[in-house]
Amino acid sequence: MLDNLTQRLARVMKTLRGEARLTEANIGEALREVRLALLEADVALPAIKDLIAAVREKAIGEEVIGSLSPGQALIGVVHRELTKLMGDAHSGLNMATQPPAVMLMAGLQGAGKTTTVGKLAKMLRETQKKKVLVVSCDVYRPAAIEQLKTVAAQAGVEFLPSTSSEKPVDIARNALDWAKRHFHDVLLVDTAGRLAIDEAMMKEIAELHAAVKPIETLFVVDAMLGQDAINTAKAFSEALPLTGIILTKLDGDARGGAALSVRHVTGRPIKYAGVGEKLTGLEAFHPERMASRILGMGDVLSLIEDAKKGIDEQQAVDFAKKLKSGRGFDLNDFKGQISQMRKMGGLSSMMEKLPAQFSQAAGQLPAGGEEKAVARIEGIINSMTPAERVNPELLKAARKRRIALGAGVQVQEVNRLLKQFEQTQKMMKQFSKGGIGQLMRGLKGMMPGMR
């Protein structure tokens, strides 16, 4: 997402080398390129005009001091203005009300509302220890109610059944009454979507809003919609008193301009961003961090947060002690590290949050092949005996053939895994001696599917 914008902006900054200060003349061409890059990314025109005007005003006369180049100075200005465009700081959910805190989800069909309800419910249950109830008021889409029931079970929260013969407003009122009587902290109301905005849809959701009086009215929008996302956001913000926005599919292949424009158009903060289909794929939206990612600076803070959520601390401590003791790094450890990486959202998710010089390596992964590559590695290691995992030197031709047969792969795949393991083993030896530079240079060695 937004890779093309990142590359275009990087080229813009390179054109300003050698200048002593930023002036109207030398930033004019650069800002034209910035404007084109934003237009290509499907950012709304009003948002582009405001951003360019703000950057021009702040950048002209900006001194290029110390070790900063003019390009770096302009990056600083663009970073600040991009952050402002997307909302300055993260805005969390408002829970300051007598329970249950009602949250109404609005958006078009296909935006990912039902999945987002599950993600939000799981997050509230696990991170804030809330007792959550979810209900579907979508009586039009076939199996919508069943879908939410399945998602609620996966999220580990309570689901209140409803039927397609009931009126949406009655469903919502019954759910609110149930939530009060059973002492739920939060009620998440999933509403019906349409393929396009229509009068009946807006009237129904306005009636739902009046019936349950939500503390949060969240607009769920598909980040891959481009300019259509802007028009949809405008229509919903005029019909409902929105309190926040959740962007979905932010990990998609589209140009992603909605992330930069939807807050500008609605005046409401982007609270969360959905990435991937798994219920763990919901990230707090931090405008400053997103601006850093767009400008190729990476988002290491979010990467650290992912690591805290995904890594088994005791396993990490035991692994560190083993390395320090000099007992070596074996195939059991290799498998464990890859499993931990998968818990953090996968390799591509990690690499996207690193600065540009590292994140470019993610492009070497085959499209959609990361999960298969990890499963293949685990399958090969599982086909080995305990002794073989601890002592890979035992793996001669006959043993490799047996392992390949057991894992359902070619012998070449076993050889490739062993080569990747050897590279990672060397890297871990350097790391155990404190060689962090060697660790970063050797990072590719432990990346399944990379060359």
N, C-alpha and C positions, 0 to 999 in steps of 0.2 A: 504494500500500500504506500503510495506517495513516493516510490523510488525514483520515478522520472522527475518529479519536482525537486527532489534532493540533488539529483545529478545536474539538473539545469542551474540550480542556485549555486552549486559548487563551481561551475564554469564561469558564472557571473563574477564571483569573488576573485577568480584568477585574473580577470581582465584589469583589475585595479592595482596590480603590482607596480612598485616604483614611484607612486605618487606620494607627495609629502603630506597632503591633507585632502579631505573629501570636499569637492567643490561642485557647483551646479553643472559644470562642464563634464567632469569625469564620472559623476554618478548618473548623468542623464541616460547614457547608453545602458548602464548596468540596470537601472530601474525599468527601462523598456524590456529588457530580457526577463526581469523578475515578473513584470506584468504578463508577458507571453507565457511564462512558466505557470503562473497561477491560472491563466485562462485555459491552458491545456489540461490542468488538474481539475477543471470543472468548478472552480471557485466562483461564487456569485459575483457579478459585475459590481454591485454597490460595495461589497466587502473589499474587492480589489482596489477600487478607487479610494476608499478610506485608508486602506493600508499603505498604498503608494504615497498618498498625500502626507500621511504621518511620518513615513520613513524619510521622504524628501525633506520635510521640515526639520526633523531631528538630526539628519545626517549632514546637511550642508554646514560647513564650518567645523565639523567634528575633528578635533586634533588627532593626528596619528602619532601617538606617543609610545615611548619605551620600545618594546620588541614587537608591537602590533604593526601589521601591514594595513594599508587602506582597506583591502578586502576583509580582513579580520575585524576592523573597526565597523565596517558596514554590516557584517554579520551580527555584531553586537546590537546594532540598531534594529535590524530586521528581526532578530530574536525577541527583543523586547516588544516590538509592535505585533509580531505574530502571537505572542503570549497574551497581549491585551485583546487581540481579535477573538481569541478562543476563550477568554474569561479570566485572566490573571491568576486565579488560584483554584484548587480543587474545592468543589462544593458538595458536601456529603448529604445524605438523606436527613430530612427534618423529622425527628421523632418526638418533638416537644409537644405532646398532646396526651390527653387521657386515653389509655389503651381501650380498644385497639387502634393503632395508627393505620388508617386506610390509605392504600396507594392504588390509584387507578391508572392502568396502562392503556395508552391510546396509540393508534398508528394504522397504516394500511395493511391489507392482507399480504403476507409474505415477508413482512419486515422482520419477523422473528420475535413477536410479542410473547407467544406461549413459552418458547425456549428461554427468553429473557426473564419471564416470571419465575421459572425454575432456577435459573442462575441466581437471581436476586434472593429468592427464598432460601437457597442453600447458603449463600453468603451471610444472610441475616441470622440463620440458625447456628452456623458454625463460628462466625467471628464475633457476633454480638449476643449470642446465646438467647435469641428471641424465639418465642413460641409463635409459629407462623401458620396461618390458614390461607389456602388459595381457593379461588372459585372461578369458573368460566361462565361468562355471560354471552358467549358466542353460540347462539342457537341456529346459526345459518350454515356455517361451514361443516361439512360432514366430518364426523369423528373429532371435532375440535375439543369437545368435553373429555373424550377418552384420551386424547393426546395429553391434555393437562393432568389427567389422573396418573398417567404413566410417568410424566415428568416430575410430579409431586412425590411419587413413590421413590424415584431415583434421588430426589433432593432430600428425602427423609422428613417431609413436612405433611401436615394434615390437608386433605382434599375434601371439599364439601360437594357432594354430587348435585347435579342439576340435569334437567332434560330439555330437549329441543321444543317441547310443547309449552314450556313456561315463558313468561315475559321477562326480558333482561332486567328490568327494574325490580320485579318481584324477587328474582334470583339474588340480586345485589342486597336488597333489604333483608332477606332471610339470612344471607351470609353474615351481614353486620350483626344481626340479632344473635346468631349462633356464636360468633366470635366474642361478643360481650358475655354471653352466658357461660362460655367455656374458658374464659380468661385468656384469650389469645393476645399477644402483644402487637401483632401485625396482621392485617388482612390485605392480601394482594388480589385485585380484581382484574381478570383478563377480559378484555372487551372484543367485540367483533370488528374485523377489518373489512375493507372493500378493495376491489382492484383499482378503484379511482375514488376521489372525493365526491360524495353526493349529499343532497340535502337530508335524506332520511337518516343517513349515518350520523351526520353532525347533530341532528335533533335527538337521536337516541342516546348518544354519548353525553350530551348536555343534560338530559334527563337523569342518566346514571350519576353524573356528577352532583346534581341537586339532591338525589336520593341518599347518597352515602357521605357527602361532604368530605372528600379526601384531604388529608394533610399534604399529600404529594400527588400531583397529576403529571405523570411522566410520559413524554412523547417518545415512542420507539421508532427510530428511522434507520433505514438501510443505507449505510455509507456508500454503497455502490450505485445508488440512484442518480448521482450527479445533480444536474440542475433540477430534475423533478423533485429531489429531496427538499430543495429550497421552497418550491411552490407548495408542496405538501405541508411543510413546517409552517409556512405563512398562514395557510388555511386553518390548521389546527390551533395555532396561537390566537387567531381571531375568534374561533368558536369556543375555546376553553381557556380558563386561567391556568396555563401550564406553569409548573414549578421547576421543571428540569427536563433534560433530554438524555436518552440512552442511544448511543450509536451502535449499530450491529454490523457484523461482517467487516470490521476494520482491518482484518487480516486478508481481505480479498485482493483481487488483481486489478481492480478498477482504479481510476485516477484519484478518488478520495477527497474531492474538493468539498464535499458536504461537511467534513470535519472542521474545515476552516470557515464555512459560511453559515451553518445552521444556527450558531449562537448569535451571530451578527444580525440575522434576519429576525429571530424570535425574541432576542434580548434575555433569553433564559440560559442558565449554565448547562454545559454538558457534564453530567454527573458520572456516567460510567460508559465504558466501551466494551462491546462484546467481541471476543476473538475465538473462533473455532466453535464446534458443535458441542463440546463437552460442557457439563454444568459448572466446571471450575473456570471456564473461560470468560470471566467478567473482571475487568480491571477498572480501578478508580481512574477517572480521566483527570490528569494533571496538565493544564495548558502549557506550563513551562517545559515540562518533560517532552510533550508532543512537539513543541517548537524545536527543541534540541534534536529530536529524531529527524524532523523534516530537514534541518540544516546539517545533518550528517554528524552531529556531535554525540549521538547515542543517548541511551536512557538507562544508565547504569543503576540508578536508584530503583527503578522498577524491576530490573534484573535481580537485584539483591532481595527485593520483596518476594519475587517469584521463588528465589532460592530458599528463603525462610519457610515459605508455604510448602514447597515440594520436597525438601531434603529431610531425611530422617537424621536428627541431630546425633543420636547415639551411634548410628552407623557411621556418620561422618567423623566423630571423635575416635571411634575404634580404627577407622581407616587411617587417620592422621597418626595415631600411635604406632600402627603397623609400619607405616612409611618411615617414621622417625627411628624406629628400632632397627631398621635395615633388613627386615625380614623379606622385603621384596614385594613386587606387585604381580599377582597371578591372574589367571583367567576368571576366577570367581570375582575378584575386585573389578576387573574390566566389565564384566556383565553388570555388576552392581552400579558402577558409575553411569553406564548407559541407561539403566532403569531409572536412576535419579534424574538424569537429563530429561527423560520422557515425562516424568512427573512435573517438571518445570515448564511444560508446554511444548517440548520438543526442541530440536536443534535450531530450526528456522526461527522459532519464536525468540530463542535466546540471542541468536545472531543479529536479529533486527534491532535489538536494544543496545548493541555495541556500536561504538563509533564507526564511521563509514569505512575506514581502512580494514576493519575486521568484518563488518557486516557484509561486505562484497563477497566474502567466501561462501555465504549462504547460497548465493546464486549457482554454486557448483553442485549443489544437491539436485538430483533428478526430481522433476516436478511430481509431487505426490508420492515420492519413493522413500521418504524418510522413515515412515512407520513400518513399511515392508522391510527396509534394510535393518532396522532395529530388531524386528521379529525374527529375521533370518539369522542374525548374530546370536540372539538368545537361543534359537533352535539348535544351532551348531554346538554352542557351549553345553547345552543340556544333553546333547548326544555323547558327550565325553564322560569318562569315568572320573571320580573324585581325584584319583592320582594324576590323571592327565591334565586336569585343570590346574593343579598345583605345580606340576612339572611338565610344561609344554614340550620340553626336550624329548619326551618319550614319543612324540607324535611323528612316527615314520610312515612310509607309504601305505602299509597294510592298515594301520590304525586310521589314517586319514580317509581311506576308502570306506571303512566301517562307519566312521562318523558321518561322512557325506551321505551314505545310504540311510542312516538313521534320521538325518535331518531333512532328507529329500532334496539335497542340492548336489551340484557338481563338486568334484574334488578341488577345482580351481577356487570355488567360493571358500573352502576351508583354508586353502593357502593364502587367499587374500585377507581373511580374518586374522590369521597368524601374523601376517606382515603388519597389519594395523596394530595388533597387540604389541609387537616388538617395538614399533615406533612410540607407542604410548608408554611402554615400560621404560624406554630410554628417557622420555620426557619426565616421568615420575621420579626417576633417579636424580635428574637435575633439580626437580622441585624439592625433593627431600633435602637437598644441599642448599636450598634457598635461592635457586636460580629462577626467579619469576620471569625473567626475560626469555629464558629458554622455554619455559612453560607456554608463554604466549606464542612463540614462534613454532612450537610443536603442536599447537592446538588442533591443527587439521588431522594429526595422526589418529586421534580418537573419534573422529567424526565419521560415522557410518555412511557409506555411499559417496564419500568425497575422494578425489584423486590428488 
